[in-house]
Amino acid sequence: MKKLFITLISVLLLVSCQQQNSSVPDSSFYTGEDAYGRTVVIKEEPQRIISLSSSITEIAFLLNAGDKLVGVSDFCEYPPEVEKIPKVGKLLNINVETLLALHPDLVLITSHVTKEDVAKIENAGIPVFSVKAEDNIEGLFYTIDKMGEILNRQKEADALAADYHRKIDSLQQNRPEATKSVYYVVGFGKTGDFTAPGNSYIHDIITLAGGRNIGEDLDTWSVNREHLFKQDPDLIFIREEDLETFCQTYPYTLLTAVKEHRVYPINTGWIDTPSPRNMLAIEYIHKVIGDSASVAGGMVMKP
């Protein structure tokens, strides 16, 4: 009887301890699932962060958290302040030794970084959070919100997202009456012709700006010449550094937009990667579409 009593007491104590432990709230700063489907636990608010994504780096500065960055990838070139931050290599060639020497307490990446490099960093006891590289503008708002949580800048993130939504709403309310067909030149020449397909964030940029993307029905970034000349776009946008060559190269010289000087340079940083600066591309393209007085060479807006 005495043994039974002791056993019952032991069971009750065990259950009580389990109930107490289960009721203890998670004291970690952040716990969430990342793009790799892993549950990442960040125990304390990170103060020494390495960003391996140009978009994340830009957002960190916009959320007034740029001072937390102690390292960035070679592709992080904006804002100008990043020039003073140590570089740790390219996405597919991270210098893990250099990264670890910076003593980060968090590494932020997109899903483009190899899992092998992620494992090396985590084996050193440093949490790695991967933000999914979305291929649409809506993904930008997801990244802003997620960075607001992780950087402890939720108020700033909410304000930034609300500002972008207001700008987009304003552009939609002031869309030009006549929709212009738009061709963004991703690539051209002997290697082939490339433009933004309908499932890309560049398609979203063109559409939100009030244009009709000539690649809207494409499934890949490749476009054949027959399709290009059949569409004969009203407006052409191209990287600033490629403008002159494109406009002087046959057979592009036969496109109506080229002959009538309706080819406009655009800053590659505004449009070639998903980032907050995509808003500048939307505003610029919207202005060109609605500006009947636009002339050859366009008007390049500065960030």
N, C-alpha and C positions, 0 to 999 in steps of 0.2 A: 504493500500500500504506500509505504514511504517513497519507494522508487518511482511509482506511478505519479505521485504528487510532484516529485522533483522533475520528472519528464514533462508534465503538464506546465509547470512553471517555466521550464526552458523553452517550450514551444511558444508560450505567450510572450516571453521576452523577445524571442526571435521575430515574431510577427510584429510586435510593437516597434522594434528597431527598423524593420523593413518599411513600415508605414511612415516612420519619422523620416527615413532616408528618401522615400518617394515624394514626401511633401516638401522637401528642401528645393527651392527654386534654383534653376540653372543660373549660376553667378557669372557665367562667361559673358564677355562684351557682345559677341555675335556668334550665332550658330545658324548655318543655312546650307542649302544644297547648291553646288556650283555647276558649271556647264558639263563637267565630267560625271555628274550624278553622284558626287561624293558629299557627305556631310562634313563641312569644314567648321572647326571650332576655333574662334579667335578669343583667347582668354581675357586679354586686356585691350583697351583702345590702342590701336597701333600708332606709333609715333615715328618709326623709321621704316618707310615703305619704299619698295622698288616696284616701278610700273614698267611692264613689258608690252604696253599697248599705247599707241599714240593717242587714241580716243580717251582712254582712261587718264592719261597724263593731262590732256587738255581739260577734261572735266574736273580733275583735282584742283587745278588752278582757278577754274571758274567758281568752284565751291569754297575758295579761300583756304585750301588745304595743300597748296603747292609746297609749303614749307616742310611738309611731312615727307616729301620725296627725297631720298638719299641716293637713288640710282634709277636710270631709265634705259630703254633699249636704244640701239643706234638709229631706229626709225622715228624716235620722238624728237621732233624738231620745232614744235610750237607749244606754247608761246616762247618768245626769245629767251625767257628766263631759264629754259632747260639747257641752254648752252653751258651753264655753270654747274650742271649736275653730272656726275660721273656716268659714263656709258658702260653697259655690261654686255654688249654684243647684239647680234641679230636674233630674230625669233627662233630660227632653226639652228642657231650656232651660239647659244648663250655661254658666256664665260662664267661658269658656275663658281670658280675659285675667286674671281673678281667680285662676283655678287656676294658671296659669303663674307668676304673681307670687309664689306660695308656694314655688316652686323644688322641686317634688317629684322624687323619683327613681323613683317608680312610682305608677301610678294603677290602682286596682282597681274594676271595674265589674261589673254584670250585663249580660245581653244587651239590656236595655231602653234603654241609651244609644245615641244615633244613631251610625251609622258615620261620618257627617260630622264629628261632634265628636271621635270617636276619631282620625280622620285628622289633625285640627288639632293634637291633643296629641302624636301620634307625630311629626308633622313638626317639632315643637320638640325632638325627640330624647329624649322621655320614653316609656318602655315602658308599654303599657296591657295589662292582663290581664283578660279577661272570664270570669267564672265563670258557668256556665249557671244560669239561674233555674229550678230544678227545681220541679215542682208536686206533690211528695210528700215525706213525712218522710225517706225514705231519702236524698233530695237534701241534706238538712241535714248528714248524716254525711259526704257527699262534700265539701261546702264546708268543713267543719271540718278534714278531712284535707288538703285543698288549701291552706287557709290555714296549716296547720301547716308545710307545706313552704315556702311563699313567705315567711312571717314568721320562719322559722327557730325554730319553736316546736313541733316534731313531738312531743316528749315530752308537752307540755301538751295538744296536740290528741288524742293517743292516750288520755290520762287522761280528758279531757272526754267523748270518745265512749264510752269504757268505762263511765263513770258514767251516761250517758244510757241505754245499753243495759241496765245493771243495773236502773235505775228502770222501764224499760218491761217487762222480764222480771218484775219484782216485781208490777207492775200486772196483767200477764197471769195470774199465778199466783193473784191475789186478785180475779178477776173476779166480779161479782155473779152469783148463780145465774140470776136472771131478767133477760134482756136488755131494756133499755128503748129505745123508739124516740125518737130525738133530732132536733129541728129547730133548726138554727142559722140565725137570721134575718140574711141578708146585706143584704137590702133589702125594703121593704114600702111599701104605700100606693098613691097614684095612678099612680106610675111603674111599678108592677108588683111582683111578689113574686119574691124571689131567695134561693136557698140553695145549699149546696155540692154539686156533682155527685160521682158516684162516682170520677171521675178526678182529684180535687183533694186537696191536702194537708190541707184541713179535714176531708175524709172520713176521711183517715188518723188525724187527731186524735181524732175521734169514735169510730172503730173501736178504736183502741188504748186508749181510755178505757173500753171495754166496752159502748159503745152501738151502736144500729143507726141509721145515718143515713137519714132518710126520702128523701134525694136520691140514694141509692146507685144507682138505675137511670136517673138523668138524665144526659144528655150535655152539657147547658149549665147555666149558673147560674140560668136562669129556671125557675120552677115555677108551674104554674097552680093556681088556687084549688081546683079540683075535686080535684086530687091531694093538695093540702095537707089539705083537710077529710076526704078519704077515709082518709088516714094518721092523722089526729087524734093527733099525737105525744104520748107520755107526758111528755116534758120539752122545754122550749124554752129555748134560750140566746140572748141578745141583747146587743148592746153596752150598757154601763152607761147611756150618755146617751139611748138609745132605749127603755129599759124602760117608763117611765111612759106614753109616747105610744102604744106598741104595745098595752099592756094596756087602754087606754081607747078604742081605735079599732075600730069595726065594720068587717068581720065577725069580726075576730080575737077579739073578746070572746066569740064562740060556741065557740071551741076549748076542749076539756075542760081542757087544761093551764092556760089562762088563768083559767077559772072556778074551778079548784081550786088556784090560786096555785102552780103549778109552772113558773113562768117565772123564769129566773135571769140576772142581769147578769154580763157577763164583760168583762174589760179588753181593749179593742180591740188593744192592743199584744201580747197573748198569742196572738191567733188570726188577725188580718187580713192578716198577712204571714208568709212562711216565715222563721222565726228561732229561735234557741235558746229563746226564751220560749214557744214552742209546747209545751215540756215542762210549763210551768205550766198551760196550758190542758188538757192531757191529765190531769194530776193533779187539777185542779179538777173537771172533768166526771166523772172516775172517782169522786171523793168524793161528788158530788151523786147520782150513780146509785146508789151503795151506801149512802147515808145516808137511811134511811127517816124520819128525824126532821127532814129539811129542811123549812123553812117558806117562806112567801111572801117573795120578795126574795132568797132564798138567802143564802149567806155568801161574800162576796168575799174571796178570798185575796190578800194583797199580795206583790209580788215581793220 
